[in-house]
Each structure stands twice: as C-alpha cells, then as structure tokens.
Amino acid sequence: MILESAHVLGFLLAVSLIAAGMVLICFCLRKKDRLASAYRCQQLQSKLEIHQIQIRTRALNLKQYDFQEYNLKEILMCQISPKWHSKA
C-alpha cells in the first residue's frame, strides 16, 4: 500500500509540474502577443493620423481651387495621336 501511494504521489507531482509549465508558457505567450498587438495598434494609429492630415490638406486645397477660373476643358486639350510608320 505504501508503494502504491508513493507511485501515485510521484505521478501527481509530475503531472502538476507539467500543468504548471503549460500554464507558465501560456502566460508568456499571451504577454508576447499583447505586446505585439499593442505595437501593431500603435503603428496603425500613427498611419491613420498621417492619412487624416493628408485628407484634410487635400480637402482644403480643393476648397481653395476655383473651378470657374480654371476651365478644365481648355487645359485638357485633345492631343493628336502620333502616326506610326510601319515597315513593310
């Protein structure tokens, strides 16, 4: 009976150490994932701010542009397509 209880205690000790190791690995991976996610969110936030500044700048420039003064039909004149000489 004593021999069996020693084996059971040894088995329980081994299983509990393996379970504790798995929990520790899980917490370490979770922390690493959180840090990577926070870094990625920070990068996306900075890119979003840059793009919002560009959108505001372009909208301001469009408001200042007078389409009546600059007639686009006069500016965008049709260009004659070049005639290619074929060698026959």
MMTF fields as JSON, N, C-alpha, C and O atoms, coordinates in Angstrom:
{
  "mmtfVersion": "1.0.0",
  "mmtfProducer": "UNKNOWN",
  "numBonds": 351,
  "numAtoms": 352,
  "numGroups": 88,
  "numChains": 1,
  "numModels": 1,
  "chainsPerModel": [1],
  "groupsPerChain": [88],
  "chainIdList": ["A"],
  "bondAtomList": [4, 2, 8, 6, 12, 10, 16, 14, 20, 18, 24, 22, 28, 26, 32, 30, 36, 34, 40, 38, 44, 42, 48, 46, 52, 50, 56, 54, 60, 58, 64, 62, 68, 66, 72, 70, 76, 74, 80, 78, 84, 82, 88, 86, 92, 90, 96, 94, 100, 98, 104, 102, 108, 106, 112, 110, 116, 114, 120, 118, 124, 122, 128, 126, 132, 130, 136, 134, 140, 138, 144, 142, 148, 146, 152, 150, 156, 154, 160, 158, 164, 162, 168, 166, 172, 170, 176, 174, 180, 178, 184, 182, 188, 186, 192, 190, 196, 194, 200, 198, 204, 202, 208, 206, 212, 210, 216, 214, 220, 218, 224, 222, 228, 226, 232, 230, 236, 234, 240, 238, 244, 242, 248, 246, 252, 250, 256, 254, 260, 258, 264, 262, 268, 266, 272, 270, 276, 274, 280, 278, 284, 282, 288, 286, 292, 290, 296, 294, 300, 298, 304, 302, 308, 306, 312, 310, 316, 314, 320, 318, 324, 322, 328, 326, 332, 330, 336, 334, 340, 338, 344, 342, 348, 346],
  "bondOrderList": [1, 1, 1, 1, 1, 1, 1, 1, 1, 1, 1, 1, 1, 1, 1, 1, 1, 1, 1, 1, 1, 1, 1, 1, 1, 1, 1, 1, 1, 1, 1, 1, 1, 1, 1, 1, 1, 1, 1, 1, 1, 1, 1, 1, 1, 1, 1, 1, 1, 1, 1, 1, 1, 1, 1, 1, 1, 1, 1, 1, 1, 1, 1, 1, 1, 1, 1, 1, 1, 1, 1, 1, 1, 1, 1, 1, 1, 1, 1, 1, 1, 1, 1, 1, 1, 1, 1],
  "groupList": [{"groupName": "MET", "atomNameList": ["N", "CA", "C", "O"], "elementList": ["N", "C", "C", "O"], "formalChargeList": [0, 0, 0, 0], "bondAtomList": [1, 0, 2, 1, 3, 2], "bondOrderList": [1, 1, 2], "singleLetterCode": "M", "chemCompType": "L-PEPTIDE LINKING"}, {"groupName": "ILE", "atomNameList": ["N", "CA", "C", "O"], "elementList": ["N", "C", "C", "O"], "formalChargeList": [0, 0, 0, 0], "bondAtomList": [1, 0, 2, 1, 3, 2], "bondOrderList": [1, 1, 2], "singleLetterCode": "I", "chemCompType": "L-PEPTIDE LINKING"}, {"groupName": "LEU", "atomNameList": ["N", "CA", "C", "O"], "elementList": ["N", "C", "C", "O"], "formalChargeList": [0, 0, 0, 0], "bondAtomList": [1, 0, 2, 1, 3, 2], "bondOrderList": [1, 1, 2], "singleLetterCode": "L", "chemCompType": "L-PEPTIDE LINKING"}, {"groupName": "GLU", "atomNameList": ["N", "CA", "C", "O"], "elementList": ["N", "C", "C", "O"], "formalChargeList": [0, 0, 0, 0], "bondAtomList": [1, 0, 2, 1, 3, 2], "bondOrderList": [1, 1, 2], "singleLetterCode": "E", "chemCompType": "L-PEPTIDE LINKING"}, {"groupName": "SER", "atomNameList": ["N", "CA", "C", "O"], "elementList": ["N", "C", "C", "O"], "formalChargeList": [0, 0, 0, 0], "bondAtomList": [1, 0, 2, 1, 3, 2], "bondOrderList": [1, 1, 2], "singleLetterCode": "S", "chemCompType": "L-PEPTIDE LINKING"}, {"groupName": "ALA", "atomNameList": ["N", "CA", "C", "O"], "elementList": ["N", "C", "C", "O"], "formalChargeList": [0, 0, 0, 0], "bondAtomList": [1, 0, 2, 1, 3, 2], "bondOrderList": [1, 1, 2], "singleLetterCode": "A", "chemCompType": "L-PEPTIDE LINKING"}, {"groupName": "HIS", "atomNameList": ["N", "CA", "C", "O"], "elementList": ["N", "C", "C", "O"], "formalChargeList": [0, 0, 0, 0], "bondAtomList": [1, 0, 2, 1, 3, 2], "bondOrderList": [1, 1, 2], "singleLetterCode": "H", "chemCompType": "L-PEPTIDE LINKING"}, {"groupName": "VAL", "atomNameList": ["N", "CA", "C", "O"], "elementList": ["N", "C", "C", "O"], "formalChargeList": [0, 0, 0, 0], "bondAtomList": [1, 0, 2, 1, 3, 2], "bondOrderList": [1, 1, 2], "singleLetterCode": "V", "chemCompType": "L-PEPTIDE LINKING"}, {"groupName": "GLY", "atomNameList": ["N", "CA", "C", "O"], "elementList": ["N", "C", "C", "O"], "formalChargeList": [0, 0, 0, 0], "bondAtomList": [1, 0, 2, 1, 3, 2], "bondOrderList": [1, 1, 2], "singleLetterCode": "G", "chemCompType": "PEPTIDE LINKING"}, {"groupName": "PHE", "atomNameList": ["N", "CA", "C", "O"], "elementList": ["N", "C", "C", "O"], "formalChargeList": [0, 0, 0, 0], "bondAtomList": [1, 0, 2, 1, 3, 2], "bondOrderList": [1, 1, 2], "singleLetterCode": "F", "chemCompType": "L-PEPTIDE LINKING"}, {"groupName": "CYS", "atomNameList": ["N", "CA", "C", "O"], "elementList": ["N", "C", "C", "O"], "formalChargeList": [0, 0, 0, 0], "bondAtomList": [1, 0, 2, 1, 3, 2], "bondOrderList": [1, 1, 2], "singleLetterCode": "C", "chemCompType": "L-PEPTIDE LINKING"}, {"groupName": "ARG", "atomNameList": ["N", "CA", "C", "O"], "elementList": ["N", "C", "C", "O"], "formalChargeList": [0, 0, 0, 0], "bondAtomList": [1, 0, 2, 1, 3, 2], "bondOrderList": [1, 1, 2], "singleLetterCode": "R", "chemCompType": "L-PEPTIDE LINKING"}, {"groupName": "LYS", "atomNameList": ["N", "CA", "C", "O"], "elementList": ["N", "C", "C", "O"], "formalChargeList": [0, 0, 0, 0], "bondAtomList": [1, 0, 2, 1, 3, 2], "bondOrderList": [1, 1, 2], "singleLetterCode": "K", "chemCompType": "L-PEPTIDE LINKING"}, {"groupName": "ASP", "atomNameList": ["N", "CA", "C", "O"], "elementList": ["N", "C", "C", "O"], "formalChargeList": [0, 0, 0, 0], "bondAtomList": [1, 0, 2, 1, 3, 2], "bondOrderList": [1, 1, 2], "singleLetterCode": "D", "chemCompType": "L-PEPTIDE LINKING"}, {"groupName": "TYR", "atomNameList": ["N", "CA", "C", "O"], "elementList": ["N", "C", "C", "O"], "formalChargeList": [0, 0, 0, 0], "bondAtomList": [1, 0, 2, 1, 3, 2], "bondOrderList": [1, 1, 2], "singleLetterCode": "Y", "chemCompType": "L-PEPTIDE LINKING"}, {"groupName": "GLN", "atomNameList": ["N", "CA", "C", "O"], "elementList": ["N", "C", "C", "O"], "formalChargeList": [0, 0, 0, 0], "bondAtomList": [1, 0, 2, 1, 3, 2], "bondOrderList": [1, 1, 2], "singleLetterCode": "Q", "chemCompType": "L-PEPTIDE LINKING"}, {"groupName": "THR", "atomNameList": ["N", "CA", "C", "O"], "elementList": ["N", "C", "C", "O"], "formalChargeList": [0, 0, 0, 0], "bondAtomList": [1, 0, 2, 1, 3, 2], "bondOrderList": [1, 1, 2], "singleLetterCode": "T", "chemCompType": "L-PEPTIDE LINKING"}, {"groupName": "ASN", "atomNameList": ["N", "CA", "C", "O"], "elementList": ["N", "C", "C", "O"], "formalChargeList": [0, 0, 0, 0], "bondAtomList": [1, 0, 2, 1, 3, 2], "bondOrderList": [1, 1, 2], "singleLetterCode": "N", "chemCompType": "L-PEPTIDE LINKING"}, {"groupName": "PRO", "atomNameList": ["N", "CA", "C", "O"], "elementList": ["N", "C", "C", "O"], "formalChargeList": [0, 0, 0, 0], "bondAtomList": [1, 0, 2, 1, 3, 2], "bondOrderList": [1, 1, 2], "singleLetterCode": "P", "chemCompType": "L-PEPTIDE LINKING"}, {"groupName": "TRP", "atomNameList": ["N", "CA", "C", "O"], "elementList": ["N", "C", "C", "O"], "formalChargeList": [0, 0, 0, 0], "bondAtomList": [1, 0, 2, 1, 3, 2], "bondOrderList": [1, 1, 2], "singleLetterCode": "W", "chemCompType": "L-PEPTIDE LINKING"}],
  "groupTypeList": [0, 1, 2, 3, 4, 5, 6, 7, 2, 8, 9, 2, 2, 5, 7, 4, 2, 1, 5, 5, 8, 0, 7, 2, 1, 10, 9, 10, 2, 11, 12, 12, 13, 11, 2, 5, 4, 5, 14, 11, 10, 15, 15, 2, 15, 4, 12, 2, 3, 1, 6, 15, 1, 15, 1, 11, 16, 11, 5, 2, 17, 2, 12, 15, 14, 13, 9, 15, 3, 14, 17, 2, 12, 3, 1, 2, 0, 10, 15, 1, 4, 18, 12, 19, 6, 4, 12, 5],
  "groupIdList": [1, 2, 3, 4, 5, 6, 7, 8, 9, 10, 11, 12, 13, 14, 15, 16, 17, 18, 19, 20, 21, 22, 23, 24, 25, 26, 27, 28, 29, 30, 31, 32, 33, 34, 35, 36, 37, 38, 39, 40, 41, 42, 43, 44, 45, 46, 47, 48, 49, 50, 51, 52, 53, 54, 55, 56, 57, 58, 59, 60, 61, 62, 63, 64, 65, 66, 67, 68, 69, 70, 71, 72, 73, 74, 75, 76, 77, 78, 79, 80, 81, 82, 83, 84, 85, 86, 87, 88],
  "secStructList": [7, 2, 2, 2, 2, 2, 2, 2, 2, 2, 2, 2, 2, 2, 2, 2, 2, 2, 2, 2, 2, 2, 2, 2, 2, 2, 2, 2, 2, 2, 2, 2, 2, 2, 2, 2, 2, 2, 2, 2, 2, 2, 2, 2, 2, 2, 2, 2, 2, 2, 2, 2, 2, 2, 2, 2, 2, 2, 2, 2, 2, 2, 2, 2, 7, 7, 6, 6, 6, 1, 7, 2, 2, 2, 2, 1, 7, 7, 7, 7, 7, 7, 7, 7, 7, 7, 7, 7],
  "xCoordList": [0.817, 0.0, 0.866, 0.535, 1.952, 2.844, 3.502, 3.68, 3.854, 4.487, 3.538, 3.955, 2.299, 1.319, 1.094, 0.984, 1.024, 0.81, 2.021, 1.865, 3.22, 4.417, 4.379, 4.74, 3.946, 3.83, 2.763, 2.947, 1.663, 0.589, 1.065, 0.786, 1.783, 2.299, 3.33, 3.353, 4.174, 5.149, 4.459, 4.849, 3.436, 2.671, 1.984, 2.011, 1.362, 0.687, 1.674, 1.361, 2.858, 3.879, 4.311, 4.431, 4.542, 4.957, 3.867, 4.151, 2.633, 1.525, 1.336, 1.092, 1.446, 1.265, 2.396, 2.157, 3.626, 4.734, 4.518, 4.77, 4.057, 3.781, 2.656, 2.74, 1.61, 0.491, 0.941, 0.548, 1.769, 2.274, 3.147, 3.09, 3.953, 4.777, 3.934, 4.251, 2.874, 1.987, 1.294, 1.143, 0.873, 0.237, 1.237, 0.89, 2.479, 3.514, 3.805, 3.938, 3.902, 4.13, 2.962, 3.164, 1.752, 0.562, 0.593, 0.29, 0.961, 1.025, 2.124, 1.941, 3.262, 4.347, 3.94, 4.201, 3.303, 2.854, 1.781, 1.744, 0.916, -0.14, 0.453, -0.004, 1.472, 2.126, 2.822, 2.741, 3.507, 4.181, 3.177, 3.433, 2.043, 1.004, 0.411, 0.134, 0.218, -0.313, 0.653, 0.23, 1.954, 2.94, 2.979, 3.051, 2.931, 2.937, 1.676, 1.733, 0.551, -0.709, -0.697, -1.169, -0.161, -0.087, 0.828, 0.529, 1.939, 2.858, 2.192, 2.326, 1.476, 0.78, -0.309, -0.477, -1.043, -2.084, -1.47, -2.042, -0.304, 0.37, 0.803, 0.668, 1.321, 1.702, 0.491, 0.557, -0.601, -1.806, -2.367, -2.861, -2.291, -2.783, -1.96, -2.518, -0.638, 0.195, -0.052, -0.07, -0.244, -0.557, -1.906, -2.066, -2.868, -4.188, -4.111, -4.77, -3.322, -3.167, -2.536, -2.954, -1.526, -0.88, -1.878, -1.924, -2.67, -3.644, -4.754, -5.241, -5.153, -6.174, -5.646, -6.39, -4.38, -3.771, -3.757, -4.056, -3.411, -3.402, -4.801, -4.961, -5.801, -7.179, -7.612, -8.221, -7.299, -7.667, -6.958, -7.561, -5.68, -4.924, -5.517, -5.67, -5.848, -6.426, -7.808, -8.151, -8.597, -9.923, -9.792, -10.558, -8.83, -8.608, -8.16, -8.615, -7.274, -6.818, -7.951, -8.019, -8.84, -9.984, -10.939, -11.522, -11.106, -11.975, -11.397, -12.142, -10.071, -9.433, -9.344, -9.142, -9.489, -9.369, -10.647, -11.744, -10.501, -11.647, -11.821, -11.055, -12.831, -13.046, -13.568, -13.384, -14.208, -14.7, -13.549, -13.585, -12.532, -11.406, -10.546, -10.094, -10.336, -9.51, -10.435, -10.866, -10.724, -11.61, -10.84, -9.866, -11.288, -10.555, -10.637, -9.742, -11.703, -11.808, -10.732, -10.232, -10.377, -9.329, -7.953, -7.06, -7.796, -6.493, -6.247, -5.151, -7.271, -7.12, -7.519, -8.605, -6.65, -6.933, -6.626, -5.76, -7.357, -7.123, -5.773, -5.422, -5.043, -3.749, -3.889, -4.586, -3.211, -3.24, -2.347, -1.202, -2.884, -2.091, -1.034, -1.307, 0.154, 1.222, 0.941, 0.356, 1.378, 1.219, 2.497, 3.591, 2.34, 3.493, 3.724, 2.8, 4.961, 5.323, 5.614, 6.48, 4.888, 5.106, 6.103, 6.063, 6.985, 7.97, 7.406, 7.178, 7.186, 6.61, 7.593, 7.284],
  "yCoordList": [-1.188, 0.0, 1.26, 2.245, 1.225, 2.38, 2.596, 3.733, 1.525, 1.614, 2.231, 3.052, 1.854, 2.405, 3.892, 4.658, 4.316, 5.735, 6.564, 7.718, 5.999, 6.708, 6.899, 7.962, 5.878, 5.996, 7.022, 7.793, 7.024, 7.981, 9.398, 10.307, 9.598, 10.932, 11.38, 12.548, 10.469, 10.8, 11.167, 12.118, 10.408, 10.707, 12.066, 12.86, 12.324, 13.609, 14.765, 15.83, 14.572, 15.617, 15.899, 17.058, 14.85, 15.031, 15.725, 16.634, 15.296, 15.893, 17.349, 18.198, 17.648, 19.033, 19.922, 21.083, 19.402, 20.186, 20.452, 21.556, 19.448, 19.636, 20.654, 21.512, 20.562, 21.507, 22.92, 23.876, 23.06, 24.388, 24.953, 26.149, 24.104, 24.549, 25.002, 26.0, 24.283, 24.668, 25.996, 26.823, 26.203, 27.469, 28.611, 29.689, 28.387, 29.415, 29.766, 30.94, 28.757, 29.001, 29.777, 30.673, 29.438, 30.131, 31.607, 32.47, 31.901, 33.297, 34.063, 35.228, 33.412, 34.077, 34.379, 35.468, 33.415, 33.635, 34.713, 35.501, 34.742, 35.752, 37.15, 38.101, 37.272, 38.566, 39.014, 40.181, 38.078, 38.399, 38.837, 39.783, 38.161, 38.501, 39.876, 40.644, 40.183, 41.506, 42.616, 43.658, 42.403, 43.417, 43.622, 44.755, 42.526, 42.634, 43.333, 44.135, 43.035, 43.668, 45.16, 45.971, 45.522, 46.94, 47.698, 48.831, 47.08, 47.716, 47.909, 48.965, 46.891, 46.98, 48.052, 48.8, 48.127, 49.156, 50.553, 51.481, 50.7, 51.998, 52.389, 53.547, 51.425, 51.706, 52.113, 53.073, 51.391, 51.711, 53.073, 53.808, 53.409, 54.711, 55.84, 56.852, 55.681, 56.731, 56.854, 57.965, 55.728, 55.793, 56.46, 57.232, 56.165, 56.772, 58.283, 59.029, 58.741, 60.181, 60.852, 61.938, 60.204, 60.764, 60.87, 61.89, 59.833, 59.848, 60.87, 61.489, 61.051, 62.058, 63.46, 64.314, 63.704, 65.005, 65.219, 66.315, 64.175, 64.289, 64.558, 65.355, 63.912, 64.128, 65.558, 66.209, 66.048, 67.434, 68.426, 69.407, 68.177, 69.073, 69.076, 70.136, 67.912, 67.828, 68.47, 69.124, 68.282, 68.909, 70.428, 71.134, 70.929, 72.377, 72.912, 73.972, 72.19, 72.628, 72.605, 73.479, 71.623, 71.593, 72.751, 73.29, 73.135, 74.275, 75.569, 76.46, 75.676, 76.902, 76.962, 78.04, 75.844, 75.8, 76.332, 75.878, 77.279, 77.89, 77.223, 77.477, 76.374, 75.646, 76.556, 76.254, 77.651, 78.576, 79.325, 79.603, 79.648, 80.402, 79.515, 79.94, 78.312, 77.393, 76.408, 75.414, 76.691, 75.835, 74.584, 74.656, 73.463, 72.233, 71.811, 71.13, 72.21, 71.841, 72.535, 71.967, 73.738, 74.451, 73.891, 73.858, 73.458, 72.942, 71.558, 71.254, 70.735, 69.368, 69.295, 68.823, 69.757, 69.758, 68.377, 67.653, 68.043, 66.757, 66.79, 67.762, 65.733, 65.635, 64.723, 63.708, 65.121, 64.324, 63.111, 63.231, 61.961, 60.748, 60.659, 60.998, 60.215, 60.147, 59.039, 58.004, 59.293, 58.294, 57.473, 58.002, 56.206, 55.313, 54.82, 54.391, 54.892, 54.413, 52.93, 52.499, 52.178, 50.731, 50.352, 50.863, 49.457, 48.972, 47.716, 46.706, 47.792, 46.643, 46.053, 45.075],
  "zCoordList": [0.0, 0.0, 0.0, -0.66, 0.727, 0.789, -0.57, -1.008, -1.217, -2.527, -3.545, -4.362, -3.505, -4.437, -4.19, -5.148, -2.946, -2.659, -3.076, -3.477, -2.989, -3.436, -4.949, -5.454, -5.661, -7.119, -7.507, -8.449, -6.782, -7.062, -6.789, -7.571, -5.683, -5.37, -6.403, -6.79, -6.847, -7.889, -9.191, -9.869, -9.529, -10.746, -10.643, -11.582, -9.48, -9.294, -9.326, -9.86, -8.762, -8.794, -10.233, -10.632, -11.004, -12.398, -13.214, -13.994, -13.032, -13.778, -13.378, -14.235, -12.092, -11.65, -12.159, -12.489, -12.231, -12.791, -14.283, -14.766, -14.995, -16.428, -16.622, -17.501, -15.806, -15.92, -15.577, -16.246, -14.531, -14.163, -15.279, -15.566, -15.909, -17.034, -18.209, -18.858, -18.483, -19.587, -19.303, -20.202, -18.058, -17.687, -17.807, -18.291, -17.372, -17.465, -18.922, -19.266, -19.766, -21.197, -21.797, -22.616, -21.394, -21.899, -21.519, -22.343, -20.267, -19.83, -20.565, -20.918, -20.795, -21.522, -22.962, -23.473, -23.609, -24.989, -25.065, -26.01, -24.071, -24.035, -23.873, -24.509, -23.018, -22.821, -24.105, -24.487, -24.769, -26.024, -27.081, -27.826, -27.15, -28.116, -27.827, -28.749, -26.555, -26.197, -26.581, -27.081, -26.351, -26.722, -28.233, -28.708, -28.985, -30.449, -30.943, -31.876, -30.328, -30.722, -30.401, -31.198, -29.241, -28.874, -29.831, -30.207, -30.226, -31.168, -32.524, -33.143, -32.981, -34.27, -34.233, -35.196, -33.131, -32.995, -33.012, -33.584, -32.382, -32.367, -33.781, -34.176, -34.539, -35.921, -36.757, -37.525, -36.611, -37.376, -36.991, -37.845, -35.706, -35.252, -35.856, -36.281, -35.901, -36.485, -37.988, -38.518, -38.683, -40.112, -40.346, -41.292, -39.49, -39.612, -39.424, -40.149, -38.469, -38.254, -39.466, -39.868, -40.051, -41.246, -42.395, -43.083, -42.605, -43.701, -43.455, -44.4, -42.21, -41.914, -42.194, -42.675, -41.9, -42.211, -43.723, -44.199, -44.479, -45.937, -46.481, -47.406, -45.928, -46.38, -46.093, -46.942, -44.895, -44.564, -45.481, -45.917, -45.776, -46.654, -48.058, -48.665, -48.57, -49.918, -49.976, -50.961, -48.925, -48.894, -48.858, -49.514, -48.099, -48.033, -49.385, -49.817, -50.052, -51.373, -52.391, -53.255, -52.302, -53.214, -52.955, -53.895, -51.705, -51.39, -51.944, -52.353, -51.958, -52.426, -53.951, -54.51, -54.62, -56.07, -56.698, -56.374, -57.58, -58.253, -59.62, -60.55, -59.724, -60.965, -62.074, -63.253, -61.719, -62.738, -63.393, -64.591, -62.61, -63.15, -64.051, -65.114, -63.618, -64.392, -65.095, -64.51, -66.319, -67.09, -67.511, -68.261, -67.023, -67.29, -68.75, -69.25, -69.437, -70.851, -71.674, -72.645, -71.3, -72.025, -71.686, -72.532, -70.46, -70.047, -70.637, -71.108, -70.605, -71.093, -72.559, -72.894, -73.414, -74.845, -75.412, -74.919, -76.452, -77.106, -77.802, -78.471, -77.635, -78.296, -79.505, -79.483, -80.537, -81.757, -81.537, -81.1, -81.843, -81.648, -82.737, -83.889, -82.397, -83.412, -84.42, -84.101, -85.64, -86.697, -86.746, -86.944, -86.566, -86.564, -87.989, -88.679, -88.397, -89.734, -89.627, -88.866, -90.388, -90.353, -91.433, -92.553, -91.077, -92.045, -92.693, -92.027, -93.989, -94.688, -95.642, -96.321]
}
